[in-house]
Amino acid sequence: MTKADIVAEISDKTGIEKVAVQATVEAFMDSVKNSLADGHNVYLRGFGSFIIKERAEKTGRNISKNQSIIIPAHNIPAFKPAKTFVEDVKDKVAVK
């Protein structure tokens, strides 16, 4: 599902114009991104959390030059689904 699919589905369900829905969805994504960039997690009860994970410094390998390199500690954004979210997906997705 793409952002355009999400906008179309919300527009169909609510009757709000697609332009307004798209602006809302983009504003939501910008708010989440800006909050994480500022170091604040975003918690959406019943859906999940957008969190900042800290990665420790580690040794990597540049295989083209056959050298060890140090990868510095850094933060990455992550999504942790809520328990009800996980249960709903488990119940509805058929095992292949």
Secondary structure, DSSP 8 states (H G I E B T S, - for coil): --HHHHHHHHHHHH---HHHHHHHHHHHHHHHHHHHHTT--EEETTTEEEEEEEE--EEEEETTTTEEEEE--EEEEEEEE-HHHHHHHHHHS---
